[in-house]
Amino acid sequence: MKLKTIAAPIVAALLAATPALADTSGKRIALSNNYAGNTWRQAMLKSWETVTKVAVAQGKVREVSAFTTAENQVTEQAAQIQNLILQGYDAIVLDAASPTALNGSIKAACDAGIVVVSFDGIVTEPCAYRVQVDYKELGARQVEYLATRLPKGGNLLEIRGIAGSSIDDDLHTGIMRGVEKHPQFKIVASVYGDWTQTVAQKAVAGVLPSLPAIDAVVTQGGDGTGAAEAFRVAGRPTPIIILGNRYDELAWWKKQRETNGYTTFSGTIAPGISTLAFWVAQQVLDGKQLPKDVTVPYLTVAQEDIDTVLARTPVGGVANVEYTQADAEKILRDLADAK
């Protein structure tokens, strides 16, 4: 398993080992999560609970809560943020339903003196902090990988995520950049899989009868085995399917590798990025001066790492990295030093 470092706009003093500037032991931090309908989101919430429970027990903060809205509803999440403002939380960490539609609520939180940190699904409101991976680079990397496997190119099926999210937009943009750089590839169809195996399988099955031979499937994570099952049921050859670090994807990959030598690439954001966003919020409350934009590594799994990663990934979970405060400080400091 490899952590790929993306160029990060992080100054060397980002999380320097300096004494606390303010007492955060009495602070309250809330998580506003827009969606929990797939394995990545469930793993993210579990990581949040695991790490923040320890932080409360150690007296780093007084209270940490998590709230999830139903099915990526912008209006519901905006109302939730307004409610968190009224409840007097000191910081709000959020995985946002939209990069722009929540900006009014976020600005209201900032105006009330509340620290806002977005991660994964980030926001564009200038007062908020953003903890993210370079999804555009991850999308482009899929096509770069395919260019090494299929130098003559071929037909691609694209499985997108949830329409309107910053994640979907950025990954799609990256994939399109990759295709522009490698014009021997052609996207012959694009469907939405909602980052979920069942939705992806149904969507792929719906378009396969009308498609020519598919050489590879570019994805957004959580959709790999759904795509594979759709091809199997349709009686069509299994193409190269880019995977997204889910347990079922890695288990399927291992079985295929042992059966026929199947080779592919897997990568996505680690669910534990929620815990890094938590520590960013805590550090800001502590008086640290952090940049508004923090770009961190995404997690990749190589062919030779499948057995090791699969063995430590819980059934139904996702390959993951969780951060203690010390871990977060070291990783961010290392990224700054590597700049």
C-alpha positions in Angstrom: 0.0 0.0 0.0 1.4 3.3 -1.0 0.7 6.9 0.1 1.0 9.1 -3.0 2.0 12.6 -2.1 0.3 15.4 -4.0 2.0 18.8 -4.2 0.6 20.6 -1.1 0.3 24.3 -0.3 1.4 23.8 3.2 3.9 26.0 5.0 6.6 24.4 7.1 5.2 25.8 10.3 1.8 24.4 9.6 1.6 22.2 12.7 4.9 22.9 14.3 5.4 21.4 17.8 4.7 24.6 19.7 2.9 25.0 23.0 -0.9 25.3 23.0 -1.9 28.9 22.3 -5.4 28.4 23.7 -7.2 25.9 25.8 -9.5 23.7 23.7 -10.5 21.3 26.4 -13.9 23.0 26.7 -14.5 23.2 23.0 -17.3 21.4 21.1 -16.9 20.1 17.5 -19.6 18.7 15.3 -19.5 16.7 12.1 -22.0 17.5 9.4 -22.1 14.6 6.9 -24.2 14.8 3.7 -24.5 11.1 2.9 -23.9 7.7 4.5 -25.1 5.3 1.9 -21.9 3.4 0.9 -19.0 1.6 2.6 -16.6 4.6 2.3 -19.0 6.8 4.2 -19.6 4.2 6.9 -15.8 3.7 7.3 -15.4 7.5 7.5 -17.9 7.8 10.3 -16.4 4.9 12.2 -12.9 6.5 11.9 -14.4 9.8 13.1 -16.0 8.1 16.2 -12.8 6.1 17.0 -10.4 9.0 17.0 -12.6 11.7 18.4 -13.7 9.5 21.3 -10.0 9.2 22.3 -9.6 13.0 21.9 -12.5 13.6 24.3 -11.2 11.1 26.8 -7.8 12.8 26.7 -9.3 16.2 27.3 -8.4 17.6 23.9 -12.0 18.8 23.5 -15.1 18.6 25.6 -17.6 17.2 23.1 -17.7 15.7 19.6 -20.9 14.9 17.8 -21.8 13.5 14.3 -24.9 14.3 12.2 -25.7 12.8 8.8 -28.4 14.1 6.5 -30.5 11.9 4.2 -29.4 11.2 0.6 -27.2 14.2 -0.2 -29.9 16.8 0.4 -28.4 20.3 0.2 -31.4 22.0 1.9 -31.4 19.5 4.8 -27.6 20.0 5.3 -28.0 23.8 5.2 -30.7 23.5 7.8 -28.5 21.2 9.9 -25.6 23.7 9.8 -27.9 26.5 10.9 -29.0 24.3 13.8 -25.4 23.6 14.8 -24.8 27.4 14.9 -27.8 27.8 17.2 -26.5 25.0 19.4 -23.2 26.9 19.9 -20.7 24.5 18.6 -17.2 26.0 18.4 -16.3 24.2 15.1 -18.1 22.4 12.3 -16.4 19.8 10.2 -18.3 18.9 7.1 -18.5 16.6 4.1 -20.6 18.8 1.9 -23.4 18.0 -0.5 -22.3 20.8 -2.8 -19.2 22.9 -3.2 -21.3 26.1 -3.5 -24.9 25.7 -2.3 -23.9 25.6 1.4 -21.8 28.7 1.3 -24.5 31.0 2.8 -24.9 28.7 5.8 -21.1 28.4 6.2 -20.6 32.1 6.0 -23.2 32.5 8.8 -21.2 30.0 10.9 -18.0 31.9 10.3 -19.7 35.2 11.2 -20.8 33.6 14.4 -17.1 32.8 15.3 -17.4 29.1 14.4 -14.4 27.4 12.7 -15.6 25.5 9.6 -13.4 22.7 8.1 -14.6 20.9 4.9 -13.1 17.7 3.7 -13.8 15.2 0.9 -16.8 17.1 -0.4 -15.2 20.5 0.0 -16.8 24.0 -0.2 -15.7 27.2 -1.9 -16.7 29.7 0.8 -13.4 31.6 1.5 -13.9 31.5 5.3 -13.8 27.7 5.4 -10.8 25.4 5.6 -10.5 22.6 3.0 -8.8 19.3 3.6 -8.7 17.3 0.4 -6.9 15.1 -2.0 -6.2 16.1 -5.6 -9.2 14.3 -7.2 -8.4 15.6 -10.6 -4.9 14.1 -10.5 -6.4 10.8 -9.3 -8.8 10.8 -12.3 -6.0 11.6 -14.7 -3.8 8.9 -13.1 -6.4 6.2 -14.0 -5.9 7.0 -17.7 -2.2 7.2 -17.3 -2.2 3.7 -15.9 -4.4 2.4 -18.7 -2.0 4.0 -21.2 0.7 1.7 -19.8 -1.5 -1.4 -20.1 -3.3 -0.5 -23.4 -0.8 1.6 -25.4 -3.0 1.4 -28.5 -5.9 2.7 -26.5 -9.5 1.5 -26.5 -13.1 2.1 -25.5 -13.7 3.3 -22.0 -16.9 3.2 -19.8 -17.0 5.9 -17.2 -18.8 5.4 -13.9 -19.3 8.7 -12.1 -20.3 9.4 -8.5 -23.1 11.6 -7.2 -24.2 14.4 -9.6 -23.4 17.9 -8.4 -20.7 17.0 -5.8 -17.3 18.5 -6.0 -15.8 15.0 -5.9 -17.7 13.8 -9.0 -16.8 17.0 -10.9 -13.1 16.8 -10.1 -12.7 13.1 -10.8 -14.6 13.5 -14.1 -12.4 16.5 -15.0 -9.3 14.6 -14.3 -10.4 11.6 -16.4 -11.2 13.9 -19.3 -7.8 15.5 -19.0 -6.3 12.0 -19.1 -8.2 11.2 -22.3 -7.2 14.5 -23.9 -3.6 13.6 -23.2 -4.1 10.1 -24.5 -6.6 10.5 -27.4 -6.2 6.8 -28.3 -8.9 6.3 -25.6 -12.5 7.1 -26.2 -15.3 7.3 -23.5 -18.2 5.5 -25.2 -20.6 5.9 -22.3 -20.9 7.5 -18.9 -23.3 6.5 -16.1 -23.8 7.5 -12.5 -23.1 4.8 -9.8 -23.5 6.9 -6.7 -20.2 5.4 -5.3 -22.3 2.3 -4.6 -21.9 -1.3 -6.0 -25.7 -2.0 -6.4 -26.4 1.3 -8.2 -23.3 1.0 -10.3 -24.2 -2.6 -11.4 -27.7 -1.5 -12.4 -26.5 1.5 -14.3 -23.8 -0.5 -16.2 -26.2 -3.3 -16.9 -28.6 -0.8 -18.4 -26.1 0.5 -21.0 -24.0 -2.6 -21.9 -26.4 -4.0 -24.5 -25.9 -0.8 -26.7 -22.1 -0.6 -26.3 -19.2 -1.9 -28.4 -16.5 -3.9 -26.8 -15.2 -2.2 -23.6 -11.5 -2.3 -22.9 -11.5 -0.6 -19.5 -13.7 1.0 -16.9 -12.7 4.3 -15.2 -14.4 4.8 -11.9 -14.8 6.9 -8.7 -14.6 4.2 -6.0 -17.3 1.9 -4.6 -18.4 0.8 -8.0 -15.8 -1.7 -9.2 -17.4 -5.0 -8.2 -20.8 -3.7 -9.3 -19.3 -3.1 -12.8 -17.6 -6.5 -12.8 -20.9 -8.2 -11.9 -22.7 -6.4 -14.7 -20.2 -7.6 -17.2 -20.4 -11.2 -15.9 -24.1 -11.3 -16.0 -24.1 -9.9 -19.5 -21.7 -12.6 -20.6 -19.1 -10.1 -21.7 -15.3 -10.2 -21.1 -14.2 -8.5 -17.9 -12.3 -5.3 -18.9 -9.6 -3.6 -16.8 -11.7 -2.0 -14.0 -10.1 0.7 -11.9 -10.9 0.0 -8.2 -11.5 2.1 -5.1 -10.0 0.3 -2.1 -13.2 -1.2 -0.8 -12.9 -4.6 0.8 -15.2 -6.3 -1.7 -13.2 -4.8 -4.6 -9.9 -6.0 -3.2 -11.3 -9.4 -2.4 -12.6 -9.7 -6.0 -9.3 -8.5 -7.3 -7.4 -11.1 -5.3 -9.6 -13.9 -6.5 -9.3 -12.8 -10.2 -5.5 -12.5 -9.8 -5.3 -16.0 -8.4 -7.6 -17.3 -11.1 -6.3 -15.6 -14.3 -3.6 -13.2 -13.3 -5.9 -10.2 -13.4 -4.0 -6.9 -13.0 -5.4 -3.4 -12.2 -4.9 -0.3 -10.1 -6.8 0.8 -7.0 -6.8 4.2 -5.3 -9.0 6.6 -3.5 -9.1 9.0 -0.5 -8.7 7.3 2.9 -11.9 7.5 5.0 -9.7 8.6 7.9 -9.3 12.0 6.3 -12.3 12.9 8.5 -10.0 12.5 11.5 -7.4 14.8 9.9 -10.1 17.4 9.4 -11.0 17.0 13.0 -7.4 17.8 14.1 -7.3 20.7 11.7 -10.4 22.2 13.4 -8.9 21.5 16.9 -5.6 23.2 15.9 -7.4 26.3 14.6 -9.3 26.5 17.8 -5.9 26.2 19.6 -4.8 29.3 17.9 -2.6 27.8 15.2 -2.2 29.7 11.9 -3.1 27.2 9.2 -3.6 27.8 5.4 -7.2 27.6 4.2 -6.3 24.8 1.7 -4.6 21.6 2.7 -4.0 18.9 0.1 -3.0 15.5 1.5 -2.0 12.1 0.1 -4.5 9.7 -1.4 -4.2 6.0 -0.8 -3.2 3.5 -3.5 -3.0 -0.3 -3.5 -0.6 -2.0 -5.9 -0.8 -5.5 -7.2 1.8 -6.8 -4.8 0.1 -5.2 -1.8 -3.4 -6.9 -2.1 -2.8 -9.7 0.4 -1.4 -7.3 3.1 -4.0 -4.6 2.7 -6.9 -7.0 2.5 -5.8 -8.7 5.7 -6.0 -5.5 7.7 -9.2 -4.1 6.0 -12.4 -5.1 7.8 -15.0 -7.0 5.9 -17.4 -4.4 4.4 -14.8 -1.7 5.0 -12.3 0.3 3.1 -8.5 0.4 3.2 -7.8 3.2 5.6 -5.5 5.6 7.5 -6.6 7.2 10.7 -4.7 10.1 12.4 -3.9 10.8 16.0 -2.9 14.4 16.7 0.8 13.4 16.5 0.2 11.5 13.3 -1.5 14.4 11.7 1.2 16.9 12.7 4.0 14.6 11.4 2.3 13.9 8.0 1.5 17.6 7.4 5.0 18.6 8.5 6.6 16.0 6.2 4.5 17.3 3.3 5.6 20.8 4.0 9.3 19.7 4.1 8.8 17.9 0.8 7.4 21.0 -0.9 
